[in-house]
């Protein structure tokens, strides 16, 4: 059903999330672009609410976001949440329109997660007191490894080079329109600001792409 603003209201689903974290933000941008509204419950990572018994009963991994479907099914990975919702609400597609386009978007989403988001996560989680003994998400405490900070920085540089090379083919990462790959890559760029890293000044195509995607997504 649509509300008076034309947004889709998915009444029976519940989204457990923490908007400022990068993985929840990927889903938030997806939902906003497609105009999907969900009942949302905030899970404050700063207060370690993701490790509370009640939340672990829903998502034993203790991660966010978690999408609880109306039939009781639970999706705990951003790509799974987005891909499912895309199938239910195909307007303004973010995973392409053909099997090959969907395959390419999924491939790039995986590439961006592994080579970009995880590179920044290495830097964020392996330094400072906030993530002390919390080097990885989930219920198990893990010590920080400071050497991973420098490795993450090198990996991020390679990721930016990958974006610059891919953008030689057009205004977006895949084809001539926005896809989930663009959303995820923009989230990585903003996540990198947490460790004071940014798109290199000589990556003109990536700089222009970033501004273009920000405008298209409403700078959320």
RAKATA-V87037 format. One record per residue. N is the residue number from 1. RES is the residue in one letter. PHI is phi in degrees with one decimal (none if undefined). PSI is psi in degrees with one decimal (999 if undefined). Layout:
((N RES PHI PSI) (N RES PHI PSI))
This chain:
((1 X none 155.0) (2 X -113.5 143.1) (3 X -87.0 -177.2) (4 X -65.9 -16.8) (5 X -93.0 2.9) (6 X 86.1 6.5) (7 X -86.9 148.1) (8 X -82.4 130.5) (9 X -108.0 111.3) (10 X -99.5 88.8) (11 X -66.5 -33.3) (12 X -92.4 -5.7) (13 X -92.3 152.4) (14 X -128.1 134.7) (15 X -114.3 120.1) (16 X -98.2 123.9) (17 X -156.8 172.4) (18 X -142.0 96.3) (19 X -53.7 -34.3) (20 X -78.2 -17.2) (21 X -73.9 149.8) (22 X -64.5 -43.3) (23 X -65.0 -47.6) (24 X -58.8 -33.5) (25 X -67.3 -33.6) (26 X -56.1 -46.8) (27 X -70.3 -38.3) (28 X -59.4 -44.0) (29 X -67.1 -39.1) (30 X -59.2 -49.7) (31 X -62.6 -44.4) (32 X -64.2 -41.9) (33 X -63.6 -39.4) (34 X -88.6 -5.5) (35 X 74.1 32.2) (36 X -98.3 128.9) (37 X -109.0 133.9) (38 X -127.9 149.5) (39 X -64.8 127.4) (40 X -121.6 133.3) (41 X -117.4 122.0) (42 X -76.4 135.6) (43 X -119.6 104.8) (44 X -77.6 107.1) (45 X -68.6 -30.2) (46 X -63.0 -31.4) (47 X -95.4 6.6) (48 X 58.9 33.9) (49 X -66.5 -20.2) (50 X -68.9 -14.5) (51 X -102.3 3.3) (52 X -69.0 149.1) (53 X -57.0 -41.1) (54 X -64.1 -39.4) (55 X -74.2 -38.8) (56 X -64.8 -23.8) (57 X -68.2 -27.1) (58 X -86.8 -46.2) (59 X -133.0 94.5) (60 X -59.8 -19.2) (61 X -74.3 -17.1) (62 X 66.0 36.4) (63 X -117.0 164.7) (64 X -128.3 149.8) (65 X -83.4 165.9) (66 X -130.5 128.5) (67 X -109.0 116.7) (68 X -99.2 116.1) (69 X -83.0 165.4) (70 X -66.6 -19.5) (71 X -93.8 7.1) (72 X 92.9 -7.3) (73 X -66.8 150.3) (74 X -125.6 131.1) (75 X -115.8 129.9) (76 X -121.6 2.1) (77 X -112.6 136.0) (78 X -55.9 -45.0) (79 X -63.2 -37.0) (80 X -67.1 -43.6) (81 X -60.2 -48.4) (82 X -67.1 -42.9) (83 X -65.6 -39.0) (84 X -64.5 -48.8) (85 X -65.2 -33.4) (86 X -60.6 -38.8) (87 X -68.6 -29.9) (88 X -84.9 -29.0) (89 X -132.6 79.0) (90 X -75.5 -10.1) (91 X -61.5 146.3) (92 X 53.3 58.9) (93 X -60.3 139.2) (94 X -115.3 1.8) (95 X -120.8 21.1) (96 X 83.6 178.4) (97 X -117.8 -11.6) (98 X -123.1 166.7) (99 X -59.4 -41.2) (100 X -66.7 -41.5) (101 X -62.5 -42.2) (102 X -63.6 -40.7) (103 X -62.4 -42.0) (104 X -67.1 -40.8) (105 X -63.8 -46.3) (106 X -60.0 -40.7) (107 X -61.5 -43.0) (108 X -72.7 -35.3) (109 X -60.0 -42.8) (110 X -63.8 -45.1) (111 X -59.6 -44.2) (112 X -65.4 -40.0) (113 X -63.7 -48.2) (114 X -72.1 -47.6) (115 X -88.1 -24.0) (116 X -107.1 -65.3) (117 X -61.8 -43.4) (118 X -68.7 -29.4) (119 X -63.6 -45.3) (120 X -67.5 -40.2) (121 X -59.2 -37.0) (122 X -58.3 -43.4) (123 X -68.6 -44.0) (124 X -65.4 -46.1) (125 X -85.3 -14.1) (126 X -104.7 22.7) (127 X -150.1 155.9) (128 X 82.2 165.5) (129 X -81.3 -26.0) (130 X -60.4 -38.6) (131 X -104.9 22.1) (132 X -58.7 126.9) (133 X 63.6 14.3) (134 X -129.4 48.4) (135 X -67.7 -19.4) (136 X -134.8 149.6) (137 X -68.0 162.2) (138 X 115.3 175.9) (139 X -75.8 -17.3) (140 X -86.8 131.7) (141 X -77.7 132.5) (142 X -134.9 136.0) (143 X -69.2 151.0) (144 X -71.6 151.3) (145 X -122.6 95.7) (146 X -54.7 -31.3) (147 X -62.0 -23.2) (148 X -71.2 -17.8) (149 X -63.8 -49.6) (150 X -66.6 -38.5) (151 X -63.3 -40.4) (152 X -62.0 -37.9) (153 X -63.9 -42.5) (154 X -64.0 -42.1) (155 X -64.6 -37.9) (156 X -64.3 -40.0) (157 X -59.1 -40.8) (158 X -65.5 -36.3) (159 X -64.5 -43.6) (160 X -63.6 -37.5) (161 X -64.2 -36.9) (162 X -63.1 -44.9) (163 X -61.4 -46.1) (164 X -60.4 -40.5) (165 X -66.9 -44.4) (166 X -65.2 -34.4) (167 X -76.7 -2.6) (168 X -66.6 -17.3) (169 X -90.8 -5.1) (170 X 164.1 -175.2) (171 X -76.9 -19.6) (172 X -124.3 167.1) (173 X -64.8 -33.1) (174 X -136.8 111.5) (175 X 75.8 -157.4) (176 X -109.2 18.9) (177 X -145.8 163.2) (178 X -62.2 140.9) (179 X -136.3 174.6) (180 X -59.7 -28.6) (181 X -61.9 -40.7) (182 X -65.8 -41.3) (183 X -59.8 -49.9) (184 X -63.9 -40.8) (185 X -66.2 -37.9) (186 X -63.9 -38.7) (187 X -62.1 -38.6) (188 X -61.9 -44.7) (189 X -58.8 -44.7) (190 X -70.2 -35.7) (191 X -63.2 -37.0) (192 X -62.5 -25.7) (193 X -63.4 -22.2) (194 X -62.0 -26.6) (195 X -114.9 23.8) (196 X 60.0 37.8) (197 X -112.2 148.4) (198 X -146.4 171.7) (199 X -59.5 129.1) (200 X -56.3 143.7) (201 X -61.7 -27.3) (202 X -89.2 6.7) (203 X -98.0 72.6) (204 X -63.9 -38.5) (205 X -65.2 -40.6) (206 X -69.4 -38.5) (207 X -59.8 -47.0) (208 X -66.8 -41.1) (209 X -59.8 -44.6) (210 X -59.6 -45.7) (211 X -64.8 -39.1) (212 X -62.6 -46.3) (213 X -68.3 -38.6) (214 X -57.6 -44.5) (215 X -64.6 -44.6) (216 X -64.8 -31.4) (217 X -91.6 2.5) (218 X 74.8 21.6) (219 X 55.8 36.3) (220 X -74.8 999))
